[in-house]
Amino acid sequence: MNSVTEFFQYILNSEELIRTGGLLVITFIIFAENGLFFAFFLPGDYLVFLAGVFCGTGILNVPIGILLICMFTAAVLGSLVGYIFGKYFGGMFENRPDSFFFKKKHIETTRKYFEKYGSRTLIISRFLPVVRTFAPILAGLVKMTFPAFMINNVVGGAVWIGVLTGGGFLFGARFPWIVDYVQYIILFFLAITTFTVIKGYLSARKEIS
């Protein structure tokens, strides 16, 4: 039991992951967190930002170009796997009985939301934990066309990695002491983004209801 607890503590510790796992582990975590429904708890935003910071400070000894390419590719491919899963196996969600955590009306609301705001959903959801994992699955479930999904998937992945990893690199290179304050910056950033997107989502629900 202790070994299981230690394992989860390790994979949730972004700094430890970067220091000991390096680029390979980071890439896999980003891939899983961006589309595998059982990996929604993994530290996506914090990890990609810290990877940029550590690259800028030299703790992560990887060229920034290689890091950006790996992060972007992992994000796009992870979401693609989620989309394929939702498209071909998402029906099992629709056939599930209502429960505290799942209601069929949410699927219908999401379908209408994706039909009208698909681009906004897939791009902005990149900055929201949990939502980022399930957005591509729902895109497949509501049968969003593949070209439309891929365009928004690529744009969303590029914006997410560019802002967080690229921004983290610039901060790390210019202000190495930022490593001691990364958690506070990410928490503030996520609070602002979450408020903005939830407000937009509630407004969208009013329009499509």
N, C-alpha and C positions, 0 to 999 in steps of 0.2 A: 504493500500500500504506500509506503514511504517513497519507493522508487517511482511510482506513478505520479505522486504529488510533486516530486522533484522534477520530473519530466515536464509537467505542465508549467511549473514555475520557470523552467528554462526557456520553453518556447514562447512564453509571454514576456520574457525579459529581452527587449529589443537590443539593448546595449550588449548583453552577454552573447546573443545570437550573432551579432556583427563581429565581435571580437574573436569568438571561437569558431563560428561556422563559416565566416567569410562569404564571398560572393555567391557560391553555390547554394548555401542554405537560405540566404536572403532571397535569391531568385525563386526557389521552390516555395517559400512561404508566401511570396507575393502572388505566384501562380495559383496556389491553393485558395488563398483568401479572396481572390477575385472571381470565384465562380463555383467552388465546391461547397455545397450547402452546409456540410458538416464542419467546415473550417472558418465559419463566420467569426469566431472568437479570436482569431489570430491578429496580431498588432500591425495592421497595414499602414495607416498614416504615420504613426510614430516610427515604424521601421524604415519606410522609404525616406523620411526626413532625416532621421539619424544616420542612415547610410550616406546621404549626401554630406552631412556635417562631418562624419568620420573620414570621408574621402577628402574633404577640404582640409582637414587637420593632419592628414597623413596616417591616421590610425588604421584606416582601411586602405591598404596599399594597392589600389586599382585605379587606372586612368578614368577620369570622369566620363569620357565618351563611352567606354566599355560599360561602366555602371549604368548610364542612362539607357543604353541599348538593351541591356539585360533586364532592367526594371520595366521598361516599356513593353518589351516582348512578352515577359511573364504576365503583365497585367492584361494585355490583349488576348493572349492565348488562354489564360484562365477564364476570362469572360466568355470567350468563344466556347469553351467546354461547358460552361454554365448555360449558355444559349442552346447548345445542342441537346443538353440534358432536358431543359425545359420544353423544347420543341417535340422531342420524341418520347419523353417519359413524364412530362408534366401533368398528363391526364390523371395520374394517381393522386395528385393534390385535389383536383376537382371532384374526384369520387370519394374523398374522405368526408366523414360526417362532421358536422360543426362541433367545435370544442372551444375551450377557453382561449386557446392559442390560434385557432384556425376557424374562419368563417367563409363560406362560399361567396358571400356578398363582397368580400375583400378582393376576391379574384375578379369579379365583374367590374368593380371600381377600378382595379388596376388595368384591366383590359381597355376600358374607356380612356383611362389616363394615358396609356401608352399609344393609343390610336391618335390622340390629340397632342400629347406633349412628349412623345417618345424621345426626341433629341435631347430635350431638357432633362428628362429623367436619367438617361444613361450617362450624360456628361456630369451633371451635378452630383449624382449619387456616388461618383468616385470619391467624393470627399466625406462620405458618411459611412462609418463602420456599420456592419451588418447589412444595411441597405445596399451597399456596394456589392456584397456577395450575392444577394437575391435578385437584384435588378436584371442582370442578364438572363437568369432563369425565368423570370416573369416575362421578359421580352420574347423568349422562345415559346413560353406557354400561350401568350396571346397572339402567336404567329406573326410577329413582326418580320417583314421580308429580310432576307439575308443581306442584300446590299445596304439597306437602310441601317440594319444593326451594325454591320462592319464599319460603316462610315462613322457612326456615333461612338462605336467601340474604340476605334483608332483615335478619334479626336479626344474622347474622354481620357483615354490612357495617356496620350501625349500631354494634355493639360495637367493631369494629376501628377505625373512623374516630372514634368517640366517645372511645375510650381514647387512641389515639395522636395524632390531630390535635387533639382537644379538650385532652388532657393537655399536648401540646406548646405549645398556645396559652397555657395557664395558666402553664407554666414560663417561656415567653418573655416574658410580660407582667410576671411578678414577679421573674424572675432573668435579665435580658438576657445576662449573661455565660455562660449555659449553652450558647450557640452554640459555644463553644470546647471543650465536653466532650460534645457530643451523640453522637459515635461510640462513646465508651466506655459511655454509658448504654444505647444501642441494643444493643450487643454483649452486655452483661450481661443485658438483658431477653430477647433472643433465646436466649441460652444456657439461662436458666431455663425459658422456654416450650418450647424444643425438648426438653429433658430430660423435662419433665412429659408432653408429648404422646407422645413415643416410648415412655415407660414405659407410658402408657395403651394405646397401640397394641399393644405386645407382650403386655400382659395380655389385650386383646381377642382377639388371635390365638390365645392359649391356650384361651380360652373357646369359640371357634367352630371350633377345629380338631378 
